[in-house]
Amino acid sequence: MANQNKPRQASNPTQNAANNLKSGASSSTPARSNPTSSASSSTGNGSRKMTPRQEAARKRAQQRRRTQLLVTGAIVIVVAAALIILGISLSQPVNFNNIPATITTDAVPFQLGPSDAKVTVEEYADYQCPYCALFHSQSQPQFISDYITTNKGVKFIFKPFPFIDQNKGNRESHTTVEAAYCAADQKRFWDYDNALYDNQKPENSGFWTYDHLKALAKALQLDTNSFNSCLDSGKYKNQASNDATAAQTRGVTGTPTFFINNQMINYTDYNSLKTAIESAIASTK
């Protein structure tokens, strides 16, 4: 893998590692009522024929049940069709249970691991970056297993660097960051982060509109009223721009870029990251 600390050229969409990691959304077929099933008057001994009022009530109840089934089935079909049209798939997320996302005012929005950890690993990433998606799918789960869930005194901070959409006539790098902040408001950042990478499209393709970002939130069963309001209001629009400026001020020119205890490292693959982390851990003892 090329050194991502150098100025980055727009990558070939075929390099998009996330395209190999999709899993299709599925839906169940709505149950269908049997139109021929109805209670009928009996002529057997001991049977009682329904009164006209009882028969009318029975038919109304039956119609209500049919209507409910049809409405439920229609909703399932519409949601499934929408996800197919939008091209959204949801894979099994990495298990981040009991590791909450946190938003602070000092540009440290998303963190895993204890705040008092002696070793801090920071990743600058753009949700359109195929190499970031590659790290997310192939290396991040191993990193979490090696250092976060095992309490090795390491914390991980994700720092957005939305830059791939610069001068491209769209804001996809920025809007995905805004959406991630809105998901974090509901403590669902890591689920949304995972889904953004799993559904990554070619750079600047115009896919990540507000409507598609909202559809992703709905598929993840977020509170869509709150999420949509957050996104539509532009609550984190300035924050996304500030994140890009902060990264550039720090000397970040490409993604993914990693810092360990405030030192930029020469990241090439997970082994290079692990070597740098182990060295930092050793220096704290």
Contacts in CASP RR format, 6 or more apart in sequence:
PFRMAT RR
TARGET T0000
AUTHOR 0000-0000-0000
METHOD contacts of the structure
MODEL  1
MANQNKPRQASNPTQNAANNLKSGASSSTPARSNPTSSASSSTGNGSRKM
TPRQEAARKRAQQRRRTQLLVTGAIVIVVAAALIILGISLSQPVNFNNIP
ATITTDAVPFQLGPSDAKVTVEEYADYQCPYCALFHSQSQPQFISDYITT
NKGVKFIFKPFPFIDQNKGNRESHTTVEAAYCAADQKRFWDYDNALYDNQ
KPENSGFWTYDHLKALAKALQLDTNSFNSCLDSGKYKNQASNDATAAQTR
GVTGTPTFFINNQMINYTDYNSLKTAIESAIASTK
1 131 0 8 1.000
1 134 0 8 1.000
1 268 0 8 1.000
1 269 0 8 1.000
3 266 0 8 1.000
3 267 0 8 1.000
3 268 0 8 1.000
4 131 0 8 1.000
4 254 0 8 1.000
4 255 0 8 1.000
4 256 0 8 1.000
4 257 0 8 1.000
4 267 0 8 1.000
5 253 0 8 1.000
5 254 0 8 1.000
5 257 0 8 1.000
5 264 0 8 1.000
5 266 0 8 1.000
5 267 0 8 1.000
6 253 0 8 1.000
6 254 0 8 1.000
7 253 0 8 1.000
7 254 0 8 1.000
8 129 0 8 1.000
8 253 0 8 1.000
8 254 0 8 1.000
8 255 0 8 1.000
10 164 0 8 1.000
10 203 0 8 1.000
10 204 0 8 1.000
11 129 0 8 1.000
11 130 0 8 1.000
11 131 0 8 1.000
11 203 0 8 1.000
13 130 0 8 1.000
13 202 0 8 1.000
13 203 0 8 1.000
13 205 0 8 1.000
15 130 0 8 1.000
16 130 0 8 1.000
16 133 0 8 1.000
16 200 0 8 1.000
16 201 0 8 1.000
16 202 0 8 1.000
17 130 0 8 1.000
17 131 0 8 1.000
17 133 0 8 1.000
17 134 0 8 1.000
17 137 0 8 1.000
17 138 0 8 1.000
18 130 0 8 1.000
18 133 0 8 1.000
18 136 0 8 1.000
18 137 0 8 1.000
18 197 0 8 1.000
18 198 0 8 1.000
18 199 0 8 1.000
18 200 0 8 1.000
19 200 0 8 1.000
21 91 0 8 1.000
21 133 0 8 1.000
21 137 0 8 1.000
21 198 0 8 1.000
22 89 0 8 1.000
22 91 0 8 1.000
22 198 0 8 1.000
22 199 0 8 1.000
23 89 0 8 1.000
23 90 0 8 1.000
23 91 0 8 1.000
23 92 0 8 1.000
23 198 0 8 1.000
24 89 0 8 1.000
24 90 0 8 1.000
25 80 0 8 1.000
25 83 0 8 1.000
25 84 0 8 1.000
25 88 0 8 1.000
25 89 0 8 1.000
25 90 0 8 1.000
25 219 0 8 1.000
26 80 0 8 1.000
27 76 0 8 1.000
27 77 0 8 1.000
27 79 0 8 1.000
27 80 0 8 1.000
28 76 0 8 1.000
30 69 0 8 1.000
30 70 0 8 1.000
30 72 0 8 1.000
30 73 0 8 1.000
30 74 0 8 1.000
30 76 0 8 1.000
30 77 0 8 1.000
31 69 0 8 1.000
31 72 0 8 1.000
31 73 0 8 1.000
32 69 0 8 1.000
33 65 0 8 1.000
33 66 0 8 1.000
33 69 0 8 1.000
38 58 0 8 1.000
38 59 0 8 1.000
38 62 0 8 1.000
39 50 0 8 1.000
39 58 0 8 1.000
41 47 0 8 1.000
41 49 0 8 1.000
41 50 0 8 1.000
42 48 0 8 1.000
42 49 0 8 1.000
50 58 0 8 1.000
79 218 0 8 1.000
82 215 0 8 1.000
83 89 0 8 1.000
83 215 0 8 1.000
83 219 0 8 1.000
86 212 0 8 1.000
86 215 0 8 1.000
87 199 0 8 1.000
88 195 0 8 1.000
88 199 0 8 1.000
88 212 0 8 1.000
88 215 0 8 1.000
88 216 0 8 1.000
88 219 0 8 1.000
89 198 0 8 1.000
89 199 0 8 1.000
90 195 0 8 1.000
90 198 0 8 1.000
90 199 0 8 1.000
90 219 0 8 1.000
90 220 0 8 1.000
91 194 0 8 1.000
91 198 0 8 1.000
93 190 0 8 1.000
93 191 0 8 1.000
93 194 0 8 1.000
93 195 0 8 1.000
94 140 0 8 1.000
94 141 0 8 1.000
94 144 0 8 1.000
94 190 0 8 1.000
94 194 0 8 1.000
96 112 0 8 1.000
96 144 0 8 1.000
96 190 0 8 1.000
96 191 0 8 1.000
99 112 0 8 1.000
99 113 0 8 1.000
99 148 0 8 1.000
99 190 0 8 1.000
100 187 0 8 1.000
101 109 0 8 1.000
101 110 0 8 1.000
101 111 0 8 1.000
101 184 0 8 1.000
101 187 0 8 1.000
101 188 0 8 1.000
101 189 0 8 1.000
101 190 0 8 1.000
102 108 0 8 1.000
102 109 0 8 1.000
102 110 0 8 1.000
102 111 0 8 1.000
102 184 0 8 1.000
103 109 0 8 1.000
103 110 0 8 1.000
103 181 0 8 1.000
103 184 0 8 1.000
103 185 0 8 1.000
107 159 0 8 1.000
107 242 0 8 1.000
107 243 0 8 1.000
107 246 0 8 1.000
108 157 0 8 1.000
108 159 0 8 1.000
109 158 0 8 1.000
109 159 0 8 1.000
109 160 0 8 1.000
109 181 0 8 1.000
109 184 0 8 1.000
109 189 0 8 1.000
109 239 0 8 1.000
109 243 0 8 1.000
110 157 0 8 1.000
110 158 0 8 1.000
110 159 0 8 1.000
110 180 0 8 1.000
110 184 0 8 1.000
110 189 0 8 1.000
110 190 0 8 1.000
110 193 0 8 1.000
111 155 0 8 1.000
111 156 0 8 1.000
111 157 0 8 1.000
111 158 0 8 1.000
112 144 0 8 1.000
112 148 0 8 1.000
112 155 0 8 1.000
112 156 0 8 1.000
112 157 0 8 1.000
112 190 0 8 1.000
113 148 0 8 1.000
113 153 0 8 1.000
113 154 0 8 1.000
113 155 0 8 1.000
113 156 0 8 1.000
114 151 0 8 1.000
114 153 0 8 1.000
114 155 0 8 1.000
115 155 0 8 1.000
117 153 0 8 1.000
117 154 0 8 1.000
117 155 0 8 1.000
118 153 0 8 1.000
118 281 0 8 1.000
118 284 0 8 1.000
119 152 0 8 1.000
119 153 0 8 1.000
119 154 0 8 1.000
119 155 0 8 1.000
119 260 0 8 1.000
119 261 0 8 1.000
119 277 0 8 1.000
119 280 0 8 1.000
119 281 0 8 1.000
119 284 0 8 1.000
120 154 0 8 1.000
120 155 0 8 1.000
120 157 0 8 1.000
120 259 0 8 1.000
120 260 0 8 1.000
120 261 0 8 1.000
120 262 0 8 1.000
121 143 0 8 1.000
121 147 0 8 1.000
121 154 0 8 1.000
121 155 0 8 1.000
121 156 0 8 1.000
121 157 0 8 1.000
121 258 0 8 1.000
121 259 0 8 1.000
121 260 0 8 1.000
121 273 0 8 1.000
121 277 0 8 1.000
122 156 0 8 1.000
122 157 0 8 1.000
122 158 0 8 1.000
122 159 0 8 1.000
122 258 0 8 1.000
122 259 0 8 1.000
122 260 0 8 1.000
123 132 0 8 1.000
123 135 0 8 1.000
123 156 0 8 1.000
123 157 0 8 1.000
123 158 0 8 1.000
123 159 0 8 1.000
123 256 0 8 1.000
123 257 0 8 1.000
123 258 0 8 1.000
124 159 0 8 1.000
124 160 0 8 1.000
124 161 0 8 1.000
124 247 0 8 1.000
124 252 0 8 1.000
124 254 0 8 1.000
124 255 0 8 1.000
124 256 0 8 1.000
124 257 0 8 1.000
124 258 0 8 1.000
124 259 0 8 1.000
125 132 0 8 1.000
125 135 0 8 1.000
125 158 0 8 1.000
125 159 0 8 1.000
125 160 0 8 1.000
125 161 0 8 1.000
125 255 0 8 1.000
125 256 0 8 1.000
126 132 0 8 1.000
126 160 0 8 1.000
126 161 0 8 1.000
126 162 0 8 1.000
126 163 0 8 1.000
126 164 0 8 1.000
126 173 0 8 1.000
126 255 0 8 1.000
127 160 0 8 1.000
127 162 0 8 1.000
127 172 0 8 1.000
127 173 0 8 1.000
127 176 0 8 1.000
127 177 0 8 1.000
127 180 0 8 1.000
127 196 0 8 1.000
127 197 0 8 1.000
127 200 0 8 1.000
127 208 0 8 1.000
128 164 0 8 1.000
128 165 0 8 1.000
128 172 0 8 1.000
128 173 0 8 1.000
128 176 0 8 1.000
128 200 0 8 1.000
128 203 0 8 1.000
128 204 0 8 1.000
129 164 0 8 1.000
129 255 0 8 1.000
129 256 0 8 1.000
130 200 0 8 1.000
130 203 0 8 1.000
131 255 0 8 1.000
131 256 0 8 1.000
132 197 0 8 1.000
132 255 0 8 1.000
132 256 0 8 1.000
133 197 0 8 1.000
133 200 0 8 1.000
135 256 0 8 1.000
135 270 0 8 1.000
136 193 0 8 1.000
136 194 0 8 1.000
136 197 0 8 1.000
137 197 0 8 1.000
137 198 0 8 1.000
138 270 0 8 1.000
139 269 0 8 1.000
139 270 0 8 1.000
139 273 0 8 1.000
142 270 0 8 1.000
143 156 0 8 1.000
143 270 0 8 1.000
143 273 0 8 1.000
143 274 0 8 1.000
144 156 0 8 1.000
146 152 0 8 1.000
146 274 0 8 1.000
147 153 0 8 1.000
147 154 0 8 1.000
147 156 0 8 1.000
147 277 0 8 1.000
148 154 0 8 1.000
148 155 0 8 1.000
148 156 0 8 1.000
152 281 0 8 1.000
153 281 0 8 1.000
154 277 0 8 1.000
154 281 0 8 1.000
158 193 0 8 1.000
159 243 0 8 1.000
159 246 0 8 1.000
159 247 0 8 1.000
160 177 0 8 1.000
160 180 0 8 1.000
160 240 0 8 1.000
160 243 0 8 1.000
160 244 0 8 1.000
161 243 0 8 1.000
161 244 0 8 1.000
161 247 0 8 1.000
161 252 0 8 1.000
161 254 0 8 1.000
161 255 0 8 1.000
161 257 0 8 1.000
162 173 0 8 1.000
162 174 0 8 1.000
162 176 0 8 1.000
162 177 0 8 1.000
162 240 0 8 1.000
162 243 0 8 1.000
162 244 0 8 1.000
163 173 0 8 1.000
163 244 0 8 1.000
163 247 0 8 1.000
163 248 0 8 1.000
163 254 0 8 1.000
163 255 0 8 1.000
164 172 0 8 1.000
164 173 0 8 1.000
164 203 0 8 1.000
164 204 0 8 1.000
165 171 0 8 1.000
165 172 0 8 1.000
165 173 0 8 1.000
165 174 0 8 1.000
165 204 0 8 1.000
166 173 0 8 1.000
168 204 0 8 1.000
169 204 0 8 1.000
170 204 0 8 1.000
170 206 0 8 1.000
172 204 0 8 1.000
172 205 0 8 1.000
172 206 0 8 1.000
172 207 0 8 1.000
172 208 0 8 1.000
174 237 0 8 1.000
174 240 0 8 1.000
174 241 0 8 1.000
174 244 0 8 1.000
175 208 0 8 1.000
175 209 0 8 1.000
175 210 0 8 1.000
175 213 0 8 1.000
175 240 0 8 1.000
176 196 0 8 1.000
176 208 0 8 1.000
176 213 0 8 1.000
177 236 0 8 1.000
177 239 0 8 1.000
177 240 0 8 1.000
177 243 0 8 1.000
178 231 0 8 1.000
178 234 0 8 1.000
178 235 0 8 1.000
178 236 0 8 1.000
178 237 0 8 1.000
178 239 0 8 1.000
178 240 0 8 1.000
179 192 0 8 1.000
179 196 0 8 1.000
179 208 0 8 1.000
179 213 0 8 1.000
179 216 0 8 1.000
179 217 0 8 1.000
179 227 0 8 1.000
179 231 0 8 1.000
180 189 0 8 1.000
180 192 0 8 1.000
180 193 0 8 1.000
180 196 0 8 1.000
181 189 0 8 1.000
181 230 0 8 1.000
181 235 0 8 1.000
181 236 0 8 1.000
181 239 0 8 1.000
181 240 0 8 1.000
182 217 0 8 1.000
182 226 0 8 1.000
182 227 0 8 1.000
182 230 0 8 1.000
182 231 0 8 1.000
182 235 0 8 1.000
182 236 0 8 1.000
183 189 0 8 1.000
183 191 0 8 1.000
183 192 0 8 1.000
183 193 0 8 1.000
183 217 0 8 1.000
183 220 0 8 1.000
183 222 0 8 1.000
183 227 0 8 1.000
184 192 0 8 1.000
185 226 0 8 1.000
185 227 0 8 1.000
185 230 0 8 1.000
186 222 0 8 1.000
186 223 0 8 1.000
186 226 0 8 1.000
186 227 0 8 1.000
188 220 0 8 1.000
188 222 0 8 1.000
191 220 0 8 1.000
192 216 0 8 1.000
192 217 0 8 1.000
192 220 0 8 1.000
192 222 0 8 1.000
195 216 0 8 1.000
195 219 0 8 1.000
195 220 0 8 1.000
196 216 0 8 1.000
199 216 0 8 1.000
201 207 0 8 1.000
201 208 0 8 1.000
210 231 0 8 1.000
210 232 0 8 1.000
213 231 0 8 1.000
214 224 0 8 1.000
214 227 0 8 1.000
214 228 0 8 1.000
214 231 0 8 1.000
217 224 0 8 1.000
217 227 0 8 1.000
217 228 0 8 1.000
218 224 0 8 1.000
230 236 0 8 1.000
247 257 0 8 1.000
250 259 0 8 1.000
251 264 0 8 1.000
252 264 0 8 1.000
256 267 0 8 1.000
257 264 0 8 1.000
257 267 0 8 1.000
258 264 0 8 1.000
258 265 0 8 1.000
258 267 0 8 1.000
258 273 0 8 1.000
258 276 0 8 1.000
259 265 0 8 1.000
260 276 0 8 1.000
260 277 0 8 1.000
260 280 0 8 1.000
261 280 0 8 1.000
265 272 0 8 1.000
265 273 0 8 1.000
265 276 0 8 1.000
266 272 0 8 1.000
267 273 0 8 1.000
END
